Amino acid sequence: MVTWQVLGNGLETEVTFEAEDNEARKDFQKKGLGITALSTSPVSLETVGKESNELVTSGNDTMETKRRRHLSLPETYYAVINGLLPIDEPLRELWERFNSLSVAFVRNFIVYQHFRHLDWIPKSGLNYGVHYVLYRGSATEFHSEYIVYVQDEASSWNTIQSLTRIAADVKKTVLLCTVTAQITGSEDSPVDLTFGVYSFHDVQYTVEAIAIRFWDPSIADGPQSYTFQQQPVLSKKPKTVKKKNRAKRPKHQLEETLTTSGNSA
């Protein structure tokens, strides 16, 4: 049985997969939910379903290893509402509990939900100083193409310049996202990369994003120089197995071999 709990920092959850939950664990990996925990704890069959990190043995002295993944609060709520994680409390109560743990939970989740709705896979953007990076598929097959910064207020020009400088170096597009809330209304508006409307618990949330693309100096003299250029697909090259170089014989062995061959002739 898959179980989960909020970690002590209040910003992440730990999902535990028993031996029989291997398919569920693979599904989490395929969907890009969370990251593998750094370590696992051997547990006995007697502790299945219990919260324990102690090393114990079962009656037949065989050990099983629980697999764990760490999810952010937005990832966890997404997994819950999509039936990937069990829940023993009403969704509204879980929403309010996560909101009490992190003041940024709601806006970060709405942005996360927006890109998931568009079939992107959002992952942590910590390496780039942003909230998310977006993959169009598995991270083993594609490089991330967008870096997503969720604003709680209008960003300063210093912040925007820092983000665009980073994006230019790694050939990605910046998405500055803003989330606004109002009483539930119509959700008939079309959804695209920079706009979406979603309702949760009687509140309507609107996601709006500004896309900032790095300037390509190679087309500076062309008419498309100041036209917004679309983000290219960044596929990863398949890894090739490098052939191992055969160890070279020491020079004296090579000379002895040649001498022997000459005498035999």
C-alpha positions as CSV (number, residue, x, y, z in Angstrom):
1,M,0.0,0.0,0.0
2,V,1.3,3.5,-1.0
3,T,1.5,5.8,2.1
4,W,2.7,9.4,2.5
5,Q,3.3,11.9,5.2
6,V,4.4,15.6,5.5
7,L,8.1,15.9,6.4
8,G,9.3,17.9,9.3
9,N,10.2,21.0,7.2
10,G,6.5,21.3,6.3
11,L,7.3,21.9,2.6
12,E,7.7,18.4,1.3
13,T,6.0,15.0,1.7
14,E,7.5,11.6,1.6
15,V,5.8,8.9,-0.3
16,T,6.6,5.3,0.7
17,F,6.2,2.4,-1.7
18,E,6.1,-1.2,-0.4
19,A,7.6,-4.1,-2.4
20,E,4.2,-4.8,-4.0
21,D,3.8,-1.1,-5.1
22,N,6.5,-1.3,-7.8
23,E,4.1,-0.4,-10.6
24,A,2.9,2.6,-8.7
25,R,6.4,3.7,-8.1
26,K,7.2,3.4,-11.8
27,D,4.1,5.4,-12.6
28,F,5.3,8.3,-10.4
29,Q,8.7,8.2,-12.2
30,K,7.0,8.2,-15.6
31,K,4.8,11.1,-14.7
32,G,7.8,13.0,-13.2
33,L,6.3,13.3,-9.7
34,G,8.9,14.0,-7.1
35,I,12.5,12.8,-6.7
36,T,13.9,9.6,-5.3
37,A,14.8,9.9,-1.6
38,L,18.5,9.8,-1.0
39,S,18.3,6.6,1.2
40,T,16.1,3.8,2.0
41,S,15.5,1.9,5.2
42,P,15.4,-1.9,5.4
43,V,12.2,-2.9,7.2
44,S,10.5,-6.2,8.0
45,L,7.2,-7.5,6.7
46,E,5.9,-6.9,10.2
47,T,6.3,-3.1,9.9
48,V,4.4,-2.7,6.6
49,G,2.0,0.2,6.9
50,K,3.7,1.5,10.0
51,E,5.9,4.6,10.3
52,S,9.2,3.1,11.2
53,N,12.8,3.7,10.2
54,E,14.3,1.1,12.5
55,L,16.3,-1.9,11.3
56,V,14.3,-5.0,12.2
57,T,13.9,-8.5,10.9
58,S,10.9,-10.6,10.2
59,G,10.3,-14.1,11.3
60,N,12.1,-15.7,8.4
61,D,15.0,-13.2,8.6
62,T,14.3,-11.8,5.1
63,M,14.5,-8.1,4.6
64,E,12.5,-5.8,2.3
65,T,13.5,-2.3,1.3
66,K,10.9,0.4,1.1
67,R,11.3,2.8,-1.8
68,R,10.6,6.5,-1.1
69,R,10.1,9.6,-3.1
70,H,9.9,13.2,-1.9
71,L,7.2,15.5,-3.4
72,S,6.6,19.2,-3.0
73,L,3.2,20.2,-1.6
74,P,1.8,21.2,-5.1
75,E,3.0,17.8,-6.5
76,T,1.4,16.0,-3.6
77,Y,-2.0,17.8,-4.0
78,Y,-1.9,17.1,-7.7
79,A,-1.3,13.4,-7.0
80,V,-4.1,13.3,-4.5
81,I,-6.8,14.8,-6.7
82,N,-5.7,12.5,-9.6
83,G,-6.1,9.4,-7.4
84,L,-2.4,8.6,-7.2
85,L,-2.2,9.0,-3.4
86,P,-4.7,8.0,-0.7
87,I,-6.4,10.6,1.5
88,D,-8.2,10.3,4.8
89,E,-9.5,13.8,5.0
90,P,-11.7,16.1,2.9
91,L,-9.9,17.7,0.0
92,R,-10.7,21.2,1.3
93,E,-9.2,20.4,4.7
94,L,-6.0,19.2,2.9
95,W,-6.0,22.3,0.8
96,E,-6.2,24.5,3.9
97,R,-3.6,22.5,5.8
98,F,-1.1,22.8,2.9
99,N,-1.9,26.5,2.7
100,S,-1.2,26.9,6.4
101,L,2.2,25.2,5.9
102,S,3.2,27.4,3.0
103,V,1.9,30.9,2.1
104,A,3.0,30.2,-1.5
105,F,1.2,26.9,-1.8
106,V,-2.0,28.1,-3.6
107,R,-0.3,30.1,-6.3
108,N,2.5,27.6,-6.8
109,F,-0.1,24.8,-7.1
110,I,-2.3,26.7,-9.6
111,V,0.7,27.3,-11.8
112,Y,1.7,23.7,-11.4
113,Q,-1.8,22.5,-12.3
114,H,-1.9,24.9,-15.3
115,F,1.2,23.4,-17.0
116,R,0.2,19.8,-16.1
117,H,-3.1,20.6,-17.8
118,L,-1.2,21.4,-20.9
119,D,0.8,18.1,-20.7
120,W,4.0,19.7,-19.6
121,I,6.0,18.1,-16.7
122,P,7.0,20.7,-14.2
123,K,10.1,20.0,-12.1
124,S,11.9,22.0,-9.4
125,G,13.7,25.0,-10.9
126,L,16.0,25.4,-8.0
127,N,19.1,25.1,-10.2
128,Y,18.0,28.3,-12.1
129,G,16.6,30.2,-9.1
130,V,13.0,29.8,-10.3
131,H,10.0,27.7,-9.1
132,Y,9.8,25.3,-12.0
133,V,11.4,24.1,-15.2
134,L,9.1,22.5,-17.9
135,Y,9.8,19.3,-19.8
136,R,7.7,18.2,-22.8
137,G,8.4,14.6,-21.8
138,S,10.8,12.5,-19.7
139,A,13.8,14.3,-18.4
140,T,15.9,11.4,-19.8
141,E,14.8,12.2,-23.3
142,F,14.4,16.0,-23.3
143,H,16.1,19.1,-21.9
144,S,13.8,21.5,-20.1
145,E,12.6,24.3,-22.4
146,Y,11.0,26.9,-20.1
147,I,11.9,28.3,-16.7
148,V,8.9,29.4,-14.6
149,Y,9.0,32.2,-12.1
150,V,5.8,32.6,-10.0
151,Q,5.4,36.2,-8.9
152,D,3.7,37.2,-5.7
153,E,4.1,40.8,-6.8
154,A,5.4,42.7,-9.8
155,S,9.0,41.6,-10.4
156,S,11.8,44.2,-10.4
157,W,13.9,44.8,-13.5
158,N,16.9,43.4,-11.6
159,T,15.0,40.1,-11.2
160,I,13.9,40.0,-14.8
161,Q,17.3,40.8,-16.1
162,S,18.8,38.0,-13.9
163,L,16.3,35.5,-15.2
164,T,16.8,36.4,-18.8
165,R,20.6,36.2,-18.5
166,I,20.3,32.7,-17.1
167,A,17.8,31.7,-19.8
168,A,20.0,33.0,-22.6
169,D,22.9,30.9,-21.3
170,V,20.9,27.7,-21.3
171,K,18.7,28.5,-24.3
172,K,15.4,28.5,-22.4
173,T,12.4,30.8,-22.4
174,V,11.3,32.7,-19.2
175,L,7.7,32.5,-18.1
176,L,6.8,35.1,-15.5
177,C,3.5,33.9,-14.0
178,T,0.9,35.7,-11.9
179,V,-2.1,34.1,-10.2
180,T,-5.2,36.1,-9.3
181,A,-8.3,34.9,-7.4
182,Q,-11.9,35.8,-7.5
183,I,-15.3,34.3,-6.7
184,T,-16.0,31.3,-9.0
185,G,-17.2,32.4,-12.5
186,S,-17.0,31.1,-16.0
187,E,-14.2,28.8,-17.1
188,D,-15.0,28.9,-20.8
189,S,-11.8,30.9,-21.7
190,P,-9.3,29.1,-23.9
191,V,-6.2,27.8,-22.2
192,D,-2.7,28.2,-23.7
193,L,0.8,28.4,-22.4
194,T,0.4,31.9,-21.1
195,F,-3.3,31.8,-19.9
196,G,-5.6,29.5,-18.0
197,V,-8.6,29.6,-15.6
198,Y,-9.1,27.0,-12.9
199,S,-11.6,26.6,-10.0
200,F,-10.8,25.0,-6.6
201,H,-13.0,25.1,-3.6
202,D,-15.4,27.9,-4.8
203,V,-12.6,30.2,-5.9
204,Q,-11.6,30.9,-9.5
205,Y,-7.9,31.3,-10.2
206,T,-6.5,32.9,-13.3
207,V,-3.0,32.2,-14.5
208,E,-1.3,34.8,-16.7
209,A,2.2,34.5,-18.0
210,I,4.6,36.8,-19.8
211,A,7.1,34.9,-22.1
212,I,10.5,36.4,-22.4
213,R,12.8,34.9,-25.1
214,F,16.5,35.6,-25.4
215,W,17.5,37.8,-28.4
216,D,19.3,36.0,-31.2
217,P,22.1,38.2,-32.6
218,S,22.6,36.0,-35.6
219,I,19.4,37.4,-37.1
220,A,19.9,41.0,-35.9
221,D,19.7,42.4,-39.5
222,G,16.7,40.3,-40.5
223,P,13.0,41.4,-40.4
224,Q,12.3,38.8,-37.7
225,S,14.9,40.3,-35.4
226,Y,12.3,41.8,-33.0
227,T,9.7,39.1,-33.5
228,F,9.1,36.7,-30.6
229,Q,11.0,33.5,-31.5
230,Q,9.4,30.2,-30.5
231,Q,11.2,28.0,-28.0
232,P,12.9,25.1,-30.0
233,V,12.5,21.5,-28.9
234,L,15.6,20.5,-26.9
235,S,16.0,16.7,-27.3
236,K,18.8,14.9,-25.6
237,K,21.3,13.0,-27.6
238,P,21.3,9.3,-26.9
239,K,24.3,8.3,-24.9
240,T,26.8,6.2,-26.7
241,V,29.0,3.6,-25.1
242,K,32.6,4.6,-25.3
243,K,35.0,1.8,-26.4
244,K,37.6,1.1,-23.9
245,N,41.2,1.5,-25.2
246,R,43.2,-1.6,-25.1
247,A,46.1,-1.4,-22.7
248,K,49.3,-0.7,-24.5
249,R,52.2,-3.1,-24.0
250,P,55.3,-1.8,-22.3
251,K,57.9,-0.9,-24.9
252,H,60.4,-3.6,-23.8
253,Q,57.7,-6.3,-24.2
254,L,56.9,-5.1,-27.7
255,E,60.6,-5.2,-28.6
256,E,61.0,-8.8,-27.2
257,T,58.0,-9.9,-29.2
258,L,59.4,-8.4,-32.5
259,T,62.8,-10.0,-31.8
260,T,61.3,-13.4,-31.1
261,S,59.2,-13.2,-34.3
262,G,62.4,-12.3,-36.3
263,N,64.3,-15.2,-35.0
264,S,61.5,-17.6,-35.8
265,A,61.5,-16.4,-39.3
